[in-house]
Amino acid sequence: TQGVSSAASDVYKRQRGTAARRAPFWTRSSARRPQVSLARYRRASRAVLDALIGAAGGATIERASIDEVYVDVTAAAAAGGGSEDARLARGGVIATALRDAVFARTGFTSSAGVSTSKFLAKLASSRHKPARTTVVSRAEVPDVMHATPHRTINGFRGKEGLAIQAALGVSDDATAARALDALIALEGRGAAPPFAARLRALVLRGDDGAAVVDNLRPKSLNVFKSFPAAERRAAVVAEWLRLLAAELAERADEDAALNDRRPAKFTLGRRGDHDDDAAMRTKTTRA
């Protein structure tokens, strides 16, 4: 049983300036070029993580992103025995207690999802935001898959996702259940695509095969900027590169003080208007 807890806030990582200015995380990087600062958001994320660590009783915790955490409460939920559904119900009680602990320590509301895999727990956590716990049992997997777009599933995005979509002959907005129907039809014609077993496991059982890994540190430090067409001039881009480099250096110093480490490599990337993440052009050097 895994629980997913996401801290709520009034500003999102990719929120544009006009909306973000109304949020408490709005700062100015310079007198002329305002931007959203995530410094307070990162501190809030750390406060939520510390609250979870204090309340989780030694359970394995995986920090997936700035606003997403997995907590493996399998052992605690199984302590009372009973059926899988009974254990899931206890997992829901535990997840709610963790949410209460976060609120008591930080004042932040959060949502939590409880299920039999990380994949299902993540989907469950998004169902009743911003301040509820959602439990998804195996019996509910078909309903969940009929409401989940296949392109939102890890492993079915980017170039690989486009290739799978083309092989199945489904549209961008096709659900995971529709993708499985297309796979079954494809196999009925004698084809055996390499992604068949993975798609079948996800859609039929909600099983992504991933375990919650003990990891409390961010995997990478990222900064980015989107340029409207009117701002794509060398001087503007150069100024933003300077600002982003300064922010990245500051964050690296903060991370070094907190986690006793330094970045091992540096990657600079760019992409066009119609590129997805997989199409980003990158250059990596040793830091």
Phi, psi and chi 1 to 4 in degrees:
 res  aa     phi    psi   chi1   chi2   chi3   chi4
   1 THR       -  125.8  -54.9      -      -      -
   2 GLN  -120.3  143.2  -77.0   84.2   31.6      -
   3 GLY  -112.5  143.9      -      -      -      -
   4 VAL  -118.9  126.9 -176.4      -      -      -
   5 SER  -120.9  126.7  178.3      -      -      -
   6 SER  -120.9  122.4  -60.0      -      -      -
   7 ALA   -71.3  137.6      -      -      -      -
   8 ALA   -93.2  149.7      -      -      -      -
   9 SER  -154.6  178.8   76.8      -      -      -
  10 ASP   -98.3    3.7  -64.6  -38.3      -      -
  11 VAL  -138.2  141.3   62.5      -      -      -
  12 TYR  -108.5  160.4  -59.8   95.4      -      -
  13 LYS   -59.6  -32.5  -72.0  178.3  -77.4 -174.4
  14 ARG  -111.1   19.1  -67.5  175.9  175.5   78.9
  15 GLN   -70.4  139.1 -167.8  167.3  -11.9      -
  16 ARG   -81.7  165.9  -68.9 -170.0  176.8  -86.3
  17 GLY   -55.6  -49.1      -      -      -      -
  18 THR   -57.3  -46.8  -58.4      -      -      -
  19 ALA   -72.0  -39.9      -      -      -      -
  20 ALA   -67.7  -27.6      -      -      -      -
  21 ARG   -60.9  -23.5  -88.4 -168.7  -72.2  -91.2
  22 ARG   -82.1   -6.8  -63.7 -168.2  -67.5  -92.2
  23 ALA   -97.8  157.5      -      -      -      -
  24 PRO   -71.2   -8.4   25.9  -34.7      -      -
  25 PHE   -96.6    8.4  -62.3   94.1      -      -
  26 TRP   -77.2  127.3  173.0 -100.9      -      -
  27 THR  -136.5  175.5   63.3      -      -      -
  28 ARG  -116.8  129.5  -69.3  178.9  179.1  -90.2
  29 SER   -80.2  -23.9   59.8      -      -      -
  30 SER  -157.0  170.8   71.7      -      -      -
  31 ALA   -65.0  -28.3      -      -      -      -
  32 ARG  -101.1  -24.8  -70.9 -177.9  -61.6  126.3
  33 ARG  -125.7   91.9  -65.5 -157.1  175.3  -84.1
  34 PRO   -72.5  150.6   27.6  -33.6      -      -
  35 GLN  -152.9  162.1   73.1  177.3   63.5      -
  36 VAL   -74.7  129.2  173.1      -      -      -
  37 SER  -102.4  132.5  170.1      -      -      -
  38 LEU   -97.7    8.5  -63.7 -176.3      -      -
  39 ALA   -59.2  -47.5      -      -      -      -
  40 ARG   -68.7  -33.5  -70.7  179.5   65.0 -172.4
  41 TYR   -64.4  -40.9 -163.3   17.6      -      -
  42 ARG   -66.4  -39.5  -72.7 -168.8  -64.6  -89.1
  43 ARG   -65.1  -39.0  -70.2 -165.8  -66.5  -89.8
  44 ALA   -64.4  -40.4      -      -      -      -
  45 SER   -61.0  -41.6  175.6      -      -      -
  46 ARG   -65.4  -38.0 -176.9   67.7 -147.3 -172.3
  47 ALA   -64.1  -40.6      -      -      -      -
  48 VAL   -62.9  -43.9  169.4      -      -      -
  49 LEU   -62.6  -43.0 -173.9   59.8      -      -
  50 ASP   -62.0  -38.4  -72.1  -17.1      -      -
  51 ALA   -64.2  -41.8      -      -      -      -
  52 LEU   -65.2  -42.0  -72.2  171.4      -      -
  53 ILE   -59.8  -41.9  -67.8  170.8      -      -
  54 GLY   -69.4  -26.4      -      -      -      -
  55 ALA  -102.7  -11.2      -      -      -      -
  56 ALA   -84.1   -5.9      -      -      -      -
  57 GLY    61.1   37.3      -      -      -      -
  58 GLY    85.1    3.7      -      -      -      -
  59 ALA   -64.7  150.6      -      -      -      -
  60 THR   -66.6  130.2  -60.4      -      -      -
  61 ILE  -123.5  131.2  -60.5  176.5      -      -
  62 GLU  -120.8  118.1  177.9 -179.0  -13.7      -
  63 ARG   -82.3  108.9 -179.0 -170.9 -172.3  -83.7
  64 ALA   -87.3  -32.1      -      -      -      -
  65 SER  -164.1 -174.6   68.7      -      -      -
  66 ILE   -63.3  -24.0 -163.6  170.9      -      -
  67 ASP  -132.2   27.3   59.4   -1.4      -      -
  68 GLU  -146.1  128.0 -177.5  176.2   55.3      -
  69 VAL  -135.9  137.7  176.6      -      -      -
  70 TYR  -105.0  136.3  -67.9   96.1      -      -
  71 VAL  -126.2  122.0 -176.0      -      -      -
  72 ASP   -87.7  105.2 -172.1  -16.5      -      -
  73 VAL  -108.3   23.6  -61.6      -      -      -
  74 THR   -54.8  -49.7  -56.0      -      -      -
  75 ALA   -63.4  -45.0      -      -      -      -
  76 ALA   -65.4  -38.4      -      -      -      -
  77 ALA   -71.4  -27.5      -      -      -      -
  78 ALA   -84.7   -8.5      -      -      -      -
  79 ALA   -59.1  -30.6      -      -      -      -
  80 GLY   -91.3    2.3      -      -      -      -
  81 GLY    69.2 -160.3      -      -      -      -
  82 GLY    90.9 -173.2      -      -      -      -
  83 SER   -73.3  170.8   66.8      -      -      -
  84 GLU   -61.5  -40.5 -178.3  175.8   87.4      -
  85 ASP   -63.5  -36.3  -75.5   -8.8      -      -
  86 ALA   -65.6  -39.8      -      -      -      -
  87 ARG   -67.3  -38.1  -62.9 -166.2  -61.4  -86.7
  88 LEU   -63.4  -39.6  -76.2  171.6      -      -
  89 ALA   -61.9  -42.2      -      -      -      -
  90 ARG   -65.3  -35.8  -78.5 -166.2  -69.0  -86.3
  91 GLY   -60.6  -36.6      -      -      -      -
  92 GLY   -64.7  -39.0      -      -      -      -
  93 VAL   -64.4  -42.9  172.4      -      -      -
  94 ILE   -63.9  -43.8  -65.7  169.0      -      -
  95 ALA   -61.6  -40.0      -      -      -      -
  96 THR   -65.5  -38.0  -61.4      -      -      -
  97 ALA   -64.6  -37.9      -      -      -      -
  98 LEU   -66.3  -41.1  -68.2  175.0      -      -
  99 ARG   -62.2  -41.3  -70.3  178.4   43.3 -116.4
 100 ASP   -63.0  -38.7  -70.6  -15.5      -      -
 101 ALA   -65.8  -39.6      -      -      -      -
 102 VAL   -62.9  -44.9  167.6      -      -      -
 103 PHE   -64.8  -41.4 -175.5   78.2      -      -
 104 ALA   -63.8  -35.5      -      -      -      -
 105 ARG   -88.0  -32.9 -177.5  162.0  173.6  174.9
 106 THR  -117.5  -21.8   68.4      -      -      -
 107 GLY    82.4    5.0      -      -      -      -
 108 PHE   -93.4  134.7  -65.0  134.9      -      -
 109 THR   -80.4  160.8   59.1      -      -      -
 110 SER  -154.0  160.1   57.2      -      -      -
 111 SER  -110.4  154.4   63.2      -      -      -
 112 ALA  -138.6  143.0      -      -      -      -
 113 GLY  -122.1  138.2      -      -      -      -
 114 VAL  -127.1  128.6  179.6      -      -      -
 115 SER  -162.1 -166.1 -165.9      -      -      -
 116 THR   -91.9   -2.3   54.7      -      -      -
 117 SER  -150.6  161.7   69.4      -      -      -
 118 LYS   -60.6  -41.0  -71.4  174.1   67.7  175.2
 119 PHE   -58.5  -50.3  169.3   63.8      -      -
 120 LEU   -69.6  -36.7  -72.4  176.5      -      -
 121 ALA   -63.3  -39.6      -      -      -      -
 122 LYS   -63.2  -45.3  178.7  179.0  174.4   64.8
 123 LEU   -62.2  -41.4  -67.3  178.7      -      -
 124 ALA   -63.9  -37.3      -      -      -      -
 125 SER   -64.9  -23.1   71.6      -      -      -
 126 SER   -90.7   -1.4   64.2      -      -      -
 127 ARG   -77.3  -36.9  -81.0 -169.8  151.0 -167.2
 128 HIS  -133.2   55.2  -62.5  109.7      -      -
 129 LYS   -73.2  154.3  -70.3 -173.1  176.1 -176.9
 130 PRO  -103.5    0.3   36.9  -35.7      -      -
 131 ALA  -148.3   55.5      -      -      -      -
 132 ARG  -144.2  162.7  -68.9  179.6   66.2  179.7
 133 THR  -106.5  132.9  -60.9      -      -      -
 134 THR  -122.1  129.5  -56.9      -      -      -
 135 VAL  -109.8  130.4  177.7      -      -      -
 136 VAL  -119.1  119.5  172.2      -      -      -
 137 SER   -92.5  170.3   68.4      -      -      -
 138 ARG   -60.5  -34.0  -70.0 -174.3 -165.4  -86.7
 139 ALA   -63.9  -22.6      -      -      -      -
 140 GLU   -92.0   -3.3  -64.4  173.8  -74.1      -
 141 VAL   -55.9  -46.0  170.0      -      -      -
 142 PRO   -57.1  -42.0  -25.5   35.7      -      -
 143 ASP   -63.4  -41.2  -69.6  -22.1      -      -
 144 VAL   -64.3  -42.5  172.3      -      -      -
 145 MET   -68.8  -28.0  -68.1  -59.7  102.0      -
 146 HIS   -74.0  -12.6  -85.0   94.3      -      -
 147 ALA  -111.9    0.7      -      -      -      -
 148 THR  -106.8  117.6  -57.9      -      -      -
 149 PRO   -62.0  135.4  -21.7   33.0      -      -
 150 HIS   -64.4  -27.8   76.6  -73.4      -      -
 151 ARG   -74.6   -8.2  -68.7  -66.2  -56.6  -82.1
 152 THR   -89.3   -4.4   65.1      -      -      -
 153 ILE   -88.5  132.4  -60.5  173.5      -      -
 154 ASN   -56.8  135.3  -76.8  -21.7      -      -
 155 GLY    93.8   -9.6      -      -      -      -
 156 PHE  -124.9   32.8  -65.7   89.1      -      -
 157 ARG  -118.6  179.0  -59.2  170.9  179.6  168.1
 158 GLY    59.3 -151.7      -      -      -      -
 159 LYS   -62.7  -39.6  -72.5 -176.1  177.0  178.7
 160 GLU   -62.8  -42.5 -177.6 -177.0   16.9      -
 161 GLY   -62.2  -40.8      -      -      -      -
 162 LEU   -64.2  -39.0  -69.8  173.1      -      -
 163 ALA   -66.2  -41.0      -      -      -      -
 164 ILE   -65.5  -43.3  -68.0  172.9      -      -
 165 GLN   -59.6  -42.5 -176.6  176.7  -40.5      -
 166 ALA   -66.4  -39.7      -      -      -      -
 167 ALA   -65.2  -36.0      -      -      -      -
 168 LEU   -84.2  -20.6  -64.3  175.9      -      -
 169 GLY    71.6   36.0      -      -      -      -
 170 VAL  -111.3  162.6  -64.1      -      -      -
 171 SER   -85.5  170.8   62.1      -      -      -
 172 ASP   -57.5  -38.0 -100.3  -10.8      -      -
 173 ASP   -94.9   11.9   58.4   -6.3      -      -
 174 ALA   -64.0  140.7      -      -      -      -
 175 THR   -76.6  166.4   66.0      -      -      -
 176 ALA   -60.9  -37.5      -      -      -      -
 177 ALA   -64.9  -39.6      -      -      -      -
 178 ARG   -65.3  -37.5  173.2   69.4 -172.5   90.0
 179 ALA   -63.4  -38.4      -      -      -      -
 180 LEU   -66.5  -41.7  179.1   61.6      -      -
 181 ASP   -57.9  -41.6  -69.3  -19.9      -      -
 182 ALA   -66.2  -36.1      -      -      -      -
 183 LEU   -64.6  -44.8  171.7   63.6      -      -
 184 ILE   -60.7  -41.1  -66.5  171.6      -      -
 185 ALA   -64.4  -39.3      -      -      -      -
 186 LEU   -64.7  -43.9 -168.0   63.6      -      -
 187 GLU   -65.9  -31.5  -69.3  175.6  -34.1      -
 188 GLY   -64.8  -21.3      -      -      -      -
 189 ARG   -93.7    9.1  -63.4 -166.5  -65.5  -89.0
 190 GLY    94.0    2.8      -      -      -      -
 191 ALA   -88.4  147.5      -      -      -      -
 192 ALA  -134.5   79.8      -      -      -      -
 193 PRO   -65.1  149.1   22.7  -32.4      -      -
 194 PRO   -66.0  -19.7   22.3  -33.8      -      -
 195 PHE   -91.1    3.6   56.6   83.0      -      -
 196 ALA   -59.2  -48.8      -      -      -      -
 197 ALA   -64.1  -40.2      -      -      -      -
 198 ARG   -66.6  -44.5 -178.5  157.6   46.2  107.2
 199 LEU   -64.4  -40.6 -180.0   60.5      -      -
 200 ARG   -64.1  -42.9 -164.9  179.5  -62.2  -82.4
 201 ALA   -63.7  -39.8      -      -      -      -
 202 LEU   -68.1  -47.9  -79.5  170.8      -      -
 203 VAL   -77.5  -38.2  179.0      -      -      -
 204 LEU   -82.0  -36.3  -67.5 -178.6      -      -
 205 ARG  -118.8   -9.5  -58.6 -169.3  -59.3  -84.3
 206 GLY    67.2   27.3      -      -      -      -
 207 ASP  -104.2  114.5 -179.2   12.3      -      -
 208 ASP   -99.3   -2.7   57.1   -2.9      -      -
 209 GLY    69.8   10.7      -      -      -      -
 210 ALA   -99.5  136.3      -      -      -      -
 211 ALA   -97.7  156.1      -      -      -      -
 212 VAL   -74.6  124.0  176.7      -      -      -
 213 VAL  -107.0  134.1  179.0      -      -      -
 214 ASP   -64.6  103.4 -172.2    8.0      -      -
 215 ASN  -155.3  112.3  179.5   25.4      -      -
 216 LEU  -108.4    2.2  -57.5  177.9      -      -
 217 ARG  -112.3  146.9  -53.9 -175.4  -57.4 -179.9
 218 PRO   -63.4  144.0   22.1  -32.1      -      -
 219 LYS   -77.1  -26.7  -63.5  177.6 -178.6  178.1
 220 SER  -153.1  164.7   60.7      -      -      -
 221 LEU  -115.9  123.0  -54.1  175.5      -      -
 222 ASN  -127.6  142.4  -56.7  -60.1      -      -
 223 VAL  -133.7  150.6  -67.2      -      -      -
 224 PHE  -156.3  164.2   60.8   88.9      -      -
 225 LYS  -152.5  132.2  167.0   64.9  178.5  169.3
 226 SER   -97.1  135.7  -62.8      -      -      -
 227 PHE  -111.8  114.6  -67.2   94.2      -      -
 228 PRO   -61.1  158.9  -19.4   31.2      -      -
 229 ALA   -53.8  -38.7      -      -      -      -
 230 ALA   -67.9  -18.4      -      -      -      -
 231 GLU  -102.5    6.3  -67.7 -172.1   13.1      -
 232 ARG   -85.3   64.2  -66.9  172.3 -168.2  170.7
 233 ARG  -119.9  149.8  -58.3 -172.0  -56.2  -84.3
 234 ALA   -56.1  -42.5      -      -      -      -
 235 ALA   -66.1  -40.1      -      -      -      -
 236 VAL   -66.5  -46.9  174.2      -      -      -
 237 VAL   -61.7  -41.0  173.5      -      -      -
 238 ALA   -62.1  -41.7      -      -      -      -
 239 GLU   -64.0  -42.7 -179.4  179.9   -0.7      -
 240 TRP   -67.0  -36.2  -87.8  109.7      -      -
 241 LEU   -62.0  -39.2  -74.2  175.2      -      -
 242 ARG   -63.5  -45.7  178.7 -179.3   61.3   79.7
 243 LEU   -64.5  -43.1  -67.7  170.6      -      -
 244 LEU   -67.6  -37.8  -66.8  174.6      -      -
 245 ALA   -63.4  -40.3      -      -      -      -
 246 ALA   -64.9  -42.1      -      -      -      -
 247 GLU   -63.4  -42.0  179.9 -175.2  -14.5      -
 248 LEU   -64.6  -40.4 -168.6   58.6      -      -
 249 ALA   -63.4  -41.3      -      -      -      -
 250 GLU   -63.0  -42.1 -179.4 -178.9  -15.3      -
 251 ARG   -68.1  -35.5  -71.1 -178.5   56.2 -166.0
 252 ALA   -63.8  -38.6      -      -      -      -
 253 ASP   -65.7  -41.5  -72.1  -18.6      -      -
 254 GLU   -62.4  -43.8  -69.3  175.3   -3.9      -
 255 ASP   -65.8  -38.4 -173.7   77.6      -      -
 256 ALA   -62.5  -41.6      -      -      -      -
 257 ALA   -66.6  -34.9      -      -      -      -
 258 LEU   -84.8  -39.6 -175.3   62.6      -      -
 259 ASN  -116.8    1.9  -63.0  -49.4      -      -
 260 ASP    54.9   54.8 -168.9   25.8      -      -
 261 ARG  -155.3  165.3   61.0  177.3 -177.2  173.0
 262 ARG  -132.1  149.6  -78.7  -72.0 -179.6 -178.0
 263 PRO   -58.4  142.5  -23.4   33.9      -      -
 264 ALA   -94.6  -23.2      -      -      -      -
 265 LYS  -150.2  161.9   59.5 -176.4  179.9  180.0
 266 PHE  -127.2  130.8  172.3   78.7      -      -
 267 THR  -124.0  128.4  -60.8      -      -      -
 268 LEU  -110.2  128.7  178.8   66.0      -      -
 269 GLY  -134.0  157.5      -      -      -      -
 270 ARG  -147.2  156.1   67.1  179.3  179.9   88.0
 271 ARG  -149.7  158.4   66.6 -177.6  179.4 -170.7
 272 GLY   -88.3 -179.5      -      -      -      -
 273 ASP   -59.5  -35.3  -71.0  -23.3      -      -
 274 HIS  -108.0   11.7  -55.9  -65.1      -      -
 275 ASP   -88.7  147.4  -66.4  -22.8      -      -
 276 ASP   -96.8 -176.9   58.7   18.8      -      -
 277 ASP   -58.4  -36.2  -71.2  -21.6      -      -
 278 ALA   -68.9  -20.9      -      -      -      -
 279 ALA   -93.5    4.2      -      -      -      -
 280 MET   -64.6  136.1 -178.9  176.7  -71.9      -
 281 ARG   -89.5  127.4  -59.3  162.2 -178.7   81.8
 282 THR  -130.9  156.8   62.0      -      -      -
 283 LYS  -136.6  123.0  174.2   68.7  174.5  178.8
 284 THR  -115.3  136.2  -58.9      -      -      -
 285 THR  -130.6  161.0   60.6      -      -      -
 286 ARG   -74.2  134.5  -57.3  -63.4  -64.4 -178.9
 287 ALA   -78.4      -      -      -      -      -
